[in-house]
Amino acid sequence: MMRFLRWTAALAAGLLLAGCGGSSDGGGSRDEGKGTGSTPPSASPSTTASAPAGLPASLTSQRLDWHRCEATGTSSPPGDAWRCATLKVPLDWSRPDGRTIGLALVRARATGGDRIGSLLFNFGGPGGSGVSTMPYFEASVSSLHERYDLVSWDPRGVGASGGVRCRGDREIQAAESVDATPDTPAEEKAYLQDATDFGKGCRKAAGPLLAHVSTTDTARDMDLMRQVLGDDKLHYFGISYGTELGGVYAHLFPKRVGRLVLDAVVDPTADTVGHAENQARGFQRALDDYLKSTGQDPEQGSRKVADLLTRIDAEPLPTSSGRKLTQTLAVTGIILPLYSESLWPRLTDALTSAQRGDGSALLALADEYNDRDASGRYGTTTHSQRVISCLDDEQRPTLAETKRRLAEFRRISPVFGDFLGWDTAGWCHDWPVPGQYETPEVSAPGAAPILLVGNTGDPATPYEGARRMADELGRGVGVELTWKGEGHGAYGNGSDCVDSTVDAYLLNGTVPKDGKVCS
């Protein structure tokens, strides 16, 4: 199974690595008891921000125990500027005085004296770990760090916040042989059975948490986080799926919206099928741009790639690791470098090798996307992504409905249409808990202006989503900024125009003209 609305894994080889040099240690050793700026870390939250109505004091008045961070997964502990803590939130927001769970937070205090407050980051997925990603991203937002505490977290069901692992490494590798574009009744049965088995594994691993990891749950967590951090308004930077989360927050708490930036904006009007169609268009558009950059005709080049995938479906390619490159892994390997123009040369090398009968390079790209290391261990981002999105989405397209739509998906994209079309049937098939909505509600009348950044070459969240988000947020709320670029996301991706516009908004409250274009 696959779904390509991700950011953290895809940019690990690009934007995030640009921040690895010194980003963790830049602040040196610091005393968290002193802090900087206008809000002392020791101040009681209730004295600096209004408490969410109806919540017990055990939640709103909790004091976070900031301590030196530990290693997370394969990541080393960040430097001395970073501290970690655990925030208590209700398991079930309809029963705020009931059982609580812990959310892992990471923070680096503002480096300058003119502190604005906390700036929360969600790096997408859903399922991306903010605790692991935030320290590496700091160098890309150093200008913001001067006046903001940089804060991120692992949302419920992710990473150190009760991260859900639905199957073991051997099971994951075995499932890679399941054909994600089944051609026979037997393959269709295996495809849907794999989805059922995955859901059962999630239910067993997550227990009661499985019904409480929705985007709405996390948006409510964010408002409690705002309160406990001592901020009257929420300042937030959401990327990819994080834009949907930001829109849902604005709908629930319009009067608490401070300065919100939503980059690589999800189309809030698209349902399960519409989202898959959007991605088919977006990835095909990105592939066309890549093919043009290599001097190929996009139509002919796409046909060549589609023919390669058909051959791999019939006979998987050998690789230097001894594993086989299946059609599904090959598509995943093509998808990854489309997230960042800097990775296009790797795509050229991988496709050339595959055409010659060696699948090693495409398999390496697929393994990067799937968080598989050299020892065969897999990360759990895709597990968390699925449990969150299947709790959000109430649609469960049947096999028959999906098969009727496949021709349209193939028309949209000869390379990716089949995969994304079939994904609508398999992603949440036979899921243990019902979904919550067809599309997220993001209308936010009365909210402060929210800056939406769209990239015309974005493969995973096509730029049209920014305009649709602006329309749904409401008149005077959504402000659209467009960048004519490539890759997933715009900020920190090479455009001084985008970066300066976003910085002016977050640092000075300067709202650009709606519809501004950066080329």
C-alpha positions in Angstrom: 0.0 0.0 0.0 1.2 3.5 -0.6 0.1 7.1 0.0 2.4 9.9 -0.9 1.3 12.8 1.3 4.6 13.0 3.2 7.3 15.6 3.8 9.8 14.7 6.5 11.0 11.5 4.9 11.0 12.9 1.4 13.1 15.9 2.2 15.6 14.2 4.5 18.0 14.0 1.5 17.5 17.6 0.6 16.3 20.5 2.8 16.8 18.8 6.2 20.3 17.7 5.5 21.1 21.3 4.7 20.4 22.0 8.3 22.6 19.3 9.8 25.8 21.3 10.1 25.8 22.8 13.5 22.1 23.2 13.9 22.0 21.2 17.1 24.8 22.9 18.9 24.4 26.5 17.8 23.1 27.8 21.1 25.6 26.1 23.4 24.7 25.1 26.9 21.8 27.0 28.3 20.0 27.3 31.6 16.3 26.5 31.0 15.4 28.2 34.2 16.5 31.6 32.8 15.3 31.5 29.3 15.0 34.6 27.1 12.3 36.9 26.0 9.1 38.2 27.6 7.6 35.0 29.0 9.7 33.2 31.7 9.6 29.4 31.3 8.6 29.1 35.0 5.6 31.3 34.7 2.2 29.7 35.4 0.5 29.2 32.1 -2.8 30.4 33.5 -1.3 33.9 34.1 -0.2 34.3 30.5 -2.9 32.8 28.4 -6.6 32.1 28.6 -7.4 28.4 29.5 -9.5 26.3 27.1 -13.0 26.2 28.5 -14.0 23.2 30.6 -10.6 21.6 31.0 -9.4 20.5 34.4 -6.6 22.4 36.0 -4.5 19.2 36.0 -4.1 19.8 32.3 -4.1 23.6 31.9 -1.8 24.2 34.9 0.7 21.4 34.3 4.3 22.5 34.3 6.6 20.9 31.7 9.8 19.2 32.9 12.2 20.3 30.3 15.3 18.1 30.3 18.1 17.0 28.0 16.8 15.1 25.1 17.7 11.5 24.5 18.4 9.7 21.2 15.3 8.9 19.1 15.4 5.9 16.8 18.5 6.2 14.7 19.0 9.9 15.5 21.6 11.0 18.0 20.6 13.4 20.8 20.4 17.0 19.7 22.7 19.6 21.1 22.6 21.5 24.3 20.2 24.2 23.0 17.4 21.6 22.8 15.3 20.3 25.6 12.5 17.7 25.7 9.4 17.3 27.8 6.1 15.4 28.0 2.7 17.1 27.8 -0.3 15.3 29.3 -3.4 15.4 27.0 -6.7 13.5 27.3 -6.9 10.2 25.5 -10.5 11.1 24.6 -11.2 14.8 24.2 -14.9 14.2 24.9 -13.8 13.2 28.4 -11.1 15.6 29.3 -11.1 14.6 33.0 -10.5 10.9 32.0 -7.4 8.9 31.1 -4.4 10.9 29.8 -1.6 10.1 27.4 1.8 11.7 27.0 3.0 13.7 24.0 6.8 14.1 23.4 7.8 17.8 22.8 11.1 19.4 21.8 12.1 23.0 22.2 14.9 25.5 21.7 14.4 28.9 23.3 14.6 32.1 21.2 18.2 33.2 20.7 17.4 36.9 20.7 15.9 39.3 23.2 12.8 40.5 21.4 10.9 37.2 21.8 7.4 36.9 20.2 6.5 33.5 21.6 6.5 29.9 20.6 6.4 28.8 17.0 5.0 25.3 16.6 6.0 23.1 13.6 4.3 20.1 12.1 6.4 18.6 9.3 3.7 16.5 7.6 3.1 12.9 7.0 0.7 12.5 8.8 3.0 10.5 11.0 6.2 12.6 10.8 8.2 12.9 14.1 8.7 16.6 15.0 11.0 15.6 17.9 13.4 14.0 15.5 13.0 16.6 12.7 13.0 19.9 14.5 16.6 20.1 15.6 17.8 19.4 12.0 15.5 22.0 10.6 16.7 24.8 12.8 19.4 26.0 10.4 16.8 26.6 7.8 14.7 28.8 10.2 17.6 30.5 12.1 16.1 34.0 11.4 12.9 32.9 13.0 14.7 31.3 15.9 16.0 34.7 17.0 12.5 35.8 18.1 10.6 32.5 18.6 11.1 29.4 20.7 11.2 26.6 18.1 8.8 23.9 19.3 7.7 20.6 17.7 6.2 17.4 18.9 5.3 13.8 18.0 1.5 13.9 17.6 -0.5 11.1 19.2 0.2 7.8 17.6 3.6 9.0 16.3 7.1 8.3 17.4 7.6 8.8 21.2 3.9 9.7 21.6 2.6 6.2 21.6 3.9 5.5 18.1 1.9 2.7 16.5 3.8 -0.2 14.9 1.3 -2.4 13.0 3.6 -5.2 11.8 7.2 -6.3 12.2 10.1 -5.9 9.9 9.8 -9.3 8.3 6.1 -8.9 7.7 6.7 -5.5 6.1 9.3 -6.9 3.7 7.1 -9.9 2.9 4.2 -7.5 2.1 6.4 -5.7 -0.5 5.7 -8.7 -2.8 1.9 -7.9 -2.8 0.9 -6.4 -6.1 -0.5 -2.9 -5.5 -2.0 -2.9 -9.0 -3.6 -6.4 -9.0 -4.2 -7.9 -12.4 -6.1 -11.1 -11.5 -8.8 -12.1 -9.0 -6.1 -13.9 -6.9 -4.0 -10.7 -6.8 -7.0 -8.6 -5.9 -7.8 -11.0 -3.0 -4.2 -10.9 -1.7 -4.2 -7.1 -2.0 -7.3 -6.6 0.1 -6.3 -9.3 2.6 -3.0 -7.5 3.2 -5.0 -4.4 4.0 -7.2 -6.3 6.4 -4.1 -7.9 8.1 -2.5 -4.5 8.5 -5.6 -3.0 10.1 -5.7 -5.9 12.6 -2.1 -5.4 13.5 -2.8 -1.7 14.1 -5.8 -2.5 16.3 -3.7 -4.9 18.4 -0.8 -2.5 18.7 -2.7 0.7 19.4 -5.7 -0.6 21.4 -7.9 2.3 22.6 -5.6 4.9 21.0 -6.6 3.8 17.5 -9.9 5.7 17.8 -8.2 8.9 19.2 -5.5 9.8 16.7 -7.5 12.0 14.4 -6.5 15.4 13.1 -9.2 17.0 15.2 -7.7 15.3 18.3 -4.3 16.6 17.4 -5.7 20.2 16.8 -7.1 20.1 20.3 -3.8 18.9 21.6 -2.2 21.9 20.0 -4.4 24.4 21.8 -3.6 22.8 25.1 0.1 23.0 24.1 -0.4 26.7 23.4 -1.9 27.2 26.8 0.8 25.3 28.7 3.6 27.0 26.8 2.2 30.3 27.9 1.0 31.8 24.6 -2.2 33.8 24.1 -2.2 33.0 20.4 -0.9 30.1 18.4 1.9 30.8 16.1 2.4 27.8 13.7 4.3 26.6 10.7 2.6 23.6 9.0 3.9 21.7 6.0 2.1 19.3 3.8 -0.4 17.4 6.0 0.5 20.0 8.6 -1.5 22.5 6.5 -4.6 20.4 7.0 -3.9 20.3 10.7 -3.5 24.0 10.7 -6.8 24.5 8.9 -8.6 22.3 11.3 -7.1 24.2 14.2 -8.2 27.5 12.8 -11.7 26.2 12.4 -11.9 25.0 16.0 -10.1 28.0 17.5 -10.4 31.0 15.2 -9.9 33.6 17.9 -6.7 31.9 19.0 -5.0 32.1 15.6 -1.8 34.1 15.7 0.6 33.9 12.8 0.0 30.7 10.8 2.0 29.7 7.7 0.7 26.7 5.7 3.3 25.5 3.1 2.6 22.8 0.5 -1.2 23.1 1.1 -3.5 20.2 1.1 -6.8 20.7 -0.8 -9.4 20.6 2.0 -12.2 20.2 -0.6 -10.9 16.8 -1.9 -12.3 13.6 -0.6 -10.4 10.3 -0.7 -10.8 9.8 -4.4 -10.3 13.5 -5.1 -7.1 13.6 -3.1 -5.8 10.5 -5.1 -6.6 12.2 -8.4 -4.9 15.4 -7.2 -1.7 13.5 -6.5 -1.9 11.6 -9.8 -1.9 15.0 -11.5 0.7 16.4 -9.3 3.2 13.6 -9.6 2.6 13.3 -13.4 3.2 17.1 -13.7 6.5 16.7 -11.7 7.6 13.8 -13.8 6.8 15.8 -17.0 8.9 18.7 -15.7 11.7 16.2 -14.9 11.6 14.7 -18.3 11.7 18.1 -20.0 14.8 18.9 -17.9 16.5 15.9 -19.5 15.5 16.9 -23.0 12.8 14.2 -23.4 9.3 14.7 -24.7 7.0 14.2 -21.6 4.5 12.0 -23.4 7.1 9.7 -24.9 9.2 9.7 -21.7 6.2 8.8 -19.6 5.3 6.0 -22.0 8.8 4.7 -21.6 8.6 4.7 -17.8 5.1 3.1 -17.9 6.5 0.3 -20.2 9.3 -0.3 -17.8 6.9 -0.7 -14.9 4.8 -3.1 -16.9 7.9 -5.2 -17.5 8.9 -5.1 -13.8 5.3 -6.2 -12.9 5.8 -9.3 -15.1 9.3 -10.0 -13.9 10.8 -8.1 -10.9 14.4 -6.9 -11.4 17.4 -8.3 -9.6 19.4 -6.0 -7.2 22.8 -6.1 -5.6 21.2 -6.8 -2.2 19.6 -10.0 -3.4 16.1 -8.6 -3.0 13.9 -8.1 -6.0 12.6 -4.8 -7.3 8.9 -5.2 -7.6 6.7 -2.9 -9.6 5.4 -1.3 -6.3 8.9 -0.6 -5.1 9.9 0.8 -8.5 7.0 3.3 -8.4 8.0 4.3 -4.8 11.6 4.7 -6.0 10.4 7.0 -8.8 8.2 9.0 -6.4 10.9 9.9 -3.9 13.2 12.1 -6.1 10.2 14.0 -7.5 9.8 15.6 -4.1 13.0 17.6 -4.6 14.6 18.9 -7.8 18.0 18.3 -6.2 17.3 14.5 -6.4 16.5 14.5 -10.1 20.0 13.3 -11.1 19.6 10.2 -8.9 16.3 9.5 -10.7 18.1 9.6 -14.1 20.8 7.2 -12.9 18.2 4.8 -11.3 15.9 4.8 -14.4 18.9 4.2 -16.7 20.1 1.3 -14.5 16.6 -0.2 -14.4 16.2 -0.1 -18.2 19.5 -2.1 -18.3 18.0 -4.7 -16.0 19.5 -3.6 -12.6 17.0 -2.5 -10.0 19.5 -1.6 -7.2 19.3 2.2 -7.5 15.5 2.3 -7.6 15.3 -0.1 -4.7 17.7 2.2 -2.7 15.4 5.2 -3.4 12.3 3.1 -2.4 14.0 2.1 0.9 14.7 5.7 1.7 11.1 6.5 1.3 10.0 3.5 3.3 12.4 4.3 6.1 14.3 1.0 5.7 17.9 0.9 6.9 20.7 -1.3 5.7 20.0 -3.9 8.4 16.4 -4.3 7.2 14.7 -2.4 10.0 11.8 -0.2 9.0 10.5 3.0 10.5 6.9 3.4 11.5 6.0 6.7 9.8 3.9 4.9 7.2 2.1 3.0 10.0 1.2 6.3 11.8 0.3 7.9 8.5 -2.3 5.2 7.9 -3.9 5.1 11.3 -4.4 8.8 11.3 -5.7 9.2 7.8 -8.0 6.2 8.1 -9.5 7.6 11.2 -10.0 11.0 9.5 -11.4 9.6 6.2 -14.9 8.1 6.3 -14.9 7.0 2.7 -14.2 3.4 2.0 -14.4 2.9 -1.8 -15.3 -0.7 -2.7 -13.3 -2.8 -5.2 -16.1 -2.4 -7.8 -16.1 1.4 -7.4 -12.4 1.5 -7.7 -12.2 -0.6 -10.8 -14.8 1.7 -12.5 -12.5 4.7 -11.8 -9.2 3.2 -13.0 -9.6 4.4 -16.6 -9.9 8.0 -15.4 -6.9 7.6 -13.2 -4.9 6.2 -16.1 -6.0 9.1 -18.2 -4.7 11.5 -15.6 -1.4 9.8 -15.2 -0.1 6.9 -17.3 2.7 6.3 -14.8 1.0 6.8 -11.4 -2.7 6.6 -12.1 -3.1 2.8 -11.6 -1.3 2.9 -8.2 -3.1 5.8 -6.8 -6.4 4.5 -8.1 -6.0 1.1 -6.5 -4.8 2.8 -3.3 -8.3 4.3 -2.8 -9.6 0.7 -2.4 -6.8 -0.7 -0.3 -5.6 2.0 2.0 -8.5 1.9 4.5 -10.1 -1.4 3.5 -11.8 -3.2 6.3 -10.4 -0.7 8.8 -11.1 -1.5 12.5 -12.6 2.0 13.3 -14.9 4.2 11.3 -13.7 7.4 9.7 -14.8 10.9 10.9 -15.4 13.0 7.8 -15.5 13.1 4.0 -13.5 16.3 3.9 -12.0 18.4 6.8 -13.9 21.5 8.0 -11.5 24.5 7.9 -13.7 27.5 7.7 -12.4 30.1 10.2 -14.5 33.3 10.3 -13.0 35.9 12.4 -9.5 34.4 12.4 -6.4 36.5 11.8 -4.9 36.3 8.2 -3.3 32.9 7.5 -0.5 32.7 4.9 -0.8 29.9 2.4 2.2 29.0 0.2 1.7 27.0 -3.0 4.4 25.7 -5.3 3.4 25.2 -9.0 5.7 22.1 -9.3 4.6 20.5 -6.1 4.0 16.8 -6.7 2.3 15.7 -3.5 0.1 18.7 -2.8 -0.6 20.4 -6.1 -0.5 24.2 -5.9 -4.3 24.5 -6.6 -4.9 23.4 -3.1 -3.6 26.7 -1.7 -6.4 28.6 -3.5 -9.0 26.1 -2.4 -7.8 26.3 1.2 -8.0 30.1 1.0 -11.5 30.0 -0.2 -12.5 27.5 2.5 -10.9 29.5 5.3 -13.0 32.5 4.4 -12.8 36.0 3.0 -10.0 38.0 4.6 -8.5 34.9 6.3 -6.6 32.9 3.7 -3.9 34.8 1.9 -2.2 33.0 -1.0 1.4 33.2 -2.0 2.5 31.2 -5.1 6.0 30.1 -6.0 6.8 29.0 -9.6 9.2 26.3 -8.5 9.8 22.5 -8.2 9.5 20.1 -5.3 7.4 19.6 -2.3 7.1 22.8 -0.3 8.5 26.3 -1.0 10.0 27.8 2.1 13.7 27.2 2.3 13.7 25.7 -1.2 15.8 28.4 -2.9 13.4 31.4 -3.3 14.5 34.5 -1.6 11.1 36.0 -2.5 9.2 33.2 -0.6 11.5 33.2 2.3 11.5 37.0 2.8 7.7 37.1 2.5 7.2 34.3 5.0 9.8 35.8 7.4 8.2 39.3 7.2 4.8 37.8 8.1 6.0 35.7 11.0 8.5 38.3 12.4 6.7 41.6 11.7 3.1 40.6 11.0 3.3 41.9 7.5 0.6 40.3 5.4 1.4 40.2 1.7 -1.2 40.9 -1.0 -3.4 37.9 -1.7 -2.3 36.3 -4.9 1.4 37.4 -4.8 3.6 35.3 -7.1 7.3 34.6 -6.6 9.1 33.3 -9.8 
